[in-house]
Amino acid sequence: MLNPNLPGDLVKFFKDFRLESVDGDLSFPAPGNMQSHTALFTTAMQFCLAYGAFLVFILILRFLQDDPLRMKAGTASGIAFWIMMGFFFHLTVNGAIRWFGLIAGFIISIGLSVTIRNLIKLLGHE
C-alpha cells in the first residue's frame, strides 16, 4: 500500500491527460497511456479495499454500541462504495476496463452506495 513515488506518479498521471474521442465530435479528457499508471491505480485499489475493511470494523462497533440505524446505514453505504471502487480499480489494473470504464464504475459505486443506504433505512426499524 505504500508507494514512495506517489507524488511523482500523480504529477505524471495528470500530465498524461489528452482529449479522447468518444463519439464522432465528442471528446473527453483521458490519460493517454493507462498502462504507465499501473502503480498509481494499484495504490488506489489497495487504499479503497483497506478503507472498506476498516469500515467493516467500524460497522461491527456500531452494532455493538447500538448506534442509530442512520449511522449504521451510512457506514454500510461507505463499505459498498469503497469495496466497489477497489473492484473497479482492480479491473483497471488488470486492463479489463479503461479510463471511461473506471468513471462508469465510480458512478455505479455512488448509485450502489445510495441504494444500500436507503434500503437499510427503508427496511430497518428504529
Secondary structure by P-SEA (a helix, b strand, c coil): ccccaaaaaaaaaaaacccccccccbbbbcccccccaaaaaaaaaaaaaaaaaaaaaaaaaaaaacccaaaaaaaaaaaaaaaaaaaaaaaaaaccccaaaaaaaaaaaaaaaaaaaaaaaaaccc
